Amino acid sequence: MRKAIEEGINETCEIRKWNLWALNARTNHVHSVVTANCKPKKVVAAFKANATRKMREARVWSSERSPWVGGGGSRKYLWTEKAMTNAIAYVLYDQGEPLPE
């Protein structure tokens, strides 16, 4: 599932010309840092939709129900270079041990 989620998010950023600075799909949640030309709510919705499609294509999610918890997830604006650097470090290095591929 994690691989399909990462593929969906990467593809979304490529198609929409968003800059993906960091991505870490864990066993029960996903963290990302992205620069986009739209509101964070739209980014999260696009990520969820394409990640779900990729999971279904990979046959690792077959339920008609959404794999995502309601509420949309955390959506924070990063206004300074320090905030951006800290968020990237948090996503990449502060989530616990790396998970196997």
Secondary structure, DSSP 8 states (H G I E B T S, - for coil): -HHHHHHHHHHHHHHHT-EEEEEEE-SS-EEEEEE-SS-HHHHHHHHHHHHHHHHHHTTS---SS-SS-TT--------SHHHHHHHHHHHHHSSSS----
